[in-house]
Amino acid sequence: MRAFLLYFIAFILIYVYNGRICPFVSTLSAQEIGFVVFVPLAISYFFRTVLYAKFIKKQKLDVQAVAIGWGDFLLFVASGLSIVLFNRIVYGFPFFESGLKIFLGALTIGFFVSVDLALEHNRKVMRVAGNMEWTYALPQVYYPITTKFFLFGTITVLLFASLVVAVIARDLYLLGSMSVQVSKVHILLTRKSIIVDVVFIMVVLLGFIVNLLYSYSLNLRMLFKSQTGVLERVSRGDMDDFVPVMTSDEFGIIAGHTNTMITGLRDRIRMMEGLKVAAEMQQALFPKKQVKFTGVDIAASSVFSDETGGDFFDFLEKLGPEKNEMVVVLGDVTGHGIGAALLMASTRAYLRMQAEYEYSPSDLLANANRLLAYDSYGTGRFVTLFCLHIAGENCAMKWASAGHDPAIIYDPEKSEFRELKAHGLPLGVLPDSEYEEVCCDTLRSGNVLVIGTDGIWEALAPDGEMFGKERLKEVVRMNHDKPATEILHAVVDAVKVFQDGEPQLDDITIVILKAE
């Protein structure tokens, strides 16, 4: 309907324009002028409907508007040329004095009509874009809105200037063709004619410009609503929709980047959900029940710096010759995230499997290392681990270490600390590593044994200072008379206070054994 209306308006404007601008056409009757203008435009409109049904409608949605714009413009060019050729052949009108002006008028009106119809079709496409398969990638070619407005303004100015020149040339031609002396009256009439024609052209062009600006604003509003609608849904957590990339300007670029963002957020959410499941599974690997050992109060905790971590602890219990014995292991896998969590799970499994057959800490580490090195050798990943065997009513201890910091024992009677040192490479470095086993020590009444990871003493304050082992020892000393759980909480809280809001860069894992 809009196309028919614009073609009809174009017929009226070209009809009026030809009669006023071209001195030769003005010699024809109104019926002749109407016939000369109507027939080419009617044929062009007929071809338009055929082209749309046969070709344009079958094109991709994102190129249909451009095809319509160029198609209508070329049809108006063809109509203008047809009028010029008809006048030349039938009436003998000269090209430069008549045909060029007529063609210029048809070209100008065709430019505005074709742009308007292209914009109107764009709106139709936008209304159905959300329900159809569309492109969501960044535009291959970038045409800024500023460039479009610059070209539109430049073309409009050039067309207006050309039409004004045509008007002046028409009146100068009429003055030059007069056989009598040009009087002041003729000059005044010519001036009036020029003013009237220029005003007519300005009004027509202004009407077209206002119409196109309004039409373009409707398109921009639809593009804006399309993008803000999707972004509002994204802000509510709904990422089912993308923004159709319907232009090659700033809106198309923003839409493309928005879709890239949505894709990234989808991947991020999937990854976070996977990490959440991994974190739940990893937490399930930690001891689920309170570990009990005659004469010893036990507490343990692990605080990850990420969704998943590489620290772990475990208590390997088995009825052996002593009837009251246990192996405590605490490890730290290099790195963070899923990779560290997988290596942690493998290490735990290897240790538990070996614990079914061996109780010696050095044998536990050697056998687990051989299995772990088979999987991780050459990857650069390894595990530091401290293994403590405690047995009997007197809490006799023997231990081994795979490159881990020694455990510390606080003796309140002497008010001093001692370290449980042992030598050995981290697990997974060399498959044939051997581990030193150290004995014998006992956990006497009131003694507090602490096994931890470097996330405790390497925690950073805002000024970059480390928490350090001396602060850890001071916290243990000040809370040694409390239950193991309270000592553990005191250490963790002291680290958090020391960090003063700084992000936790490493996992914090600690095991407390207090002899009763």
Secondary structure, 3 states (H helix, E strand, C coil): CHHHHHHHHHHHHHHHHHHHHCCCHHHCCHHHHHHHHHHHHHHHHHHHHHHHHHCHHHCCHHHHHHHHHHHHHHHHHHHHHHHHHHHHHHHCCCHHHHHHHHHHHHHHHHHHHHHHHHHHHHHHHHHHHCCCCCCCCCCCCCCCHHHHHHHHHHHHHHHHHHHHHHHHHHHHHHHHHCCCCCCHHHHHHHHHHHHHHHHHHHHHHHHHHHHHHHHHHHHHHHHHHHHHHHHHHHHCCCCCCCCCCCCCCHHHHHHHHHHHHHHHHHHHHHHHHHHHHHHHHHHHHCCCCCCCECCEEEEEEEECCCCCCCEEEEEEECCCCCCCEEEEEEEEECCCHHHHHHHHHHHHHHHHHHHCCCCCHHHHHHHHHHHHHHHHCCCCCCEEEEEEEEECCCCEEEEEEEECCCEEEEECCCCEEEEECCCCCCECCCCCCCCCEEEEEECCCCCEEEEECHHHHCCECCCCCECHHHHHHHHHHHCCCCCHHHHHHHHHHHHHHHHCCCCCCCCEEEEEEEEC
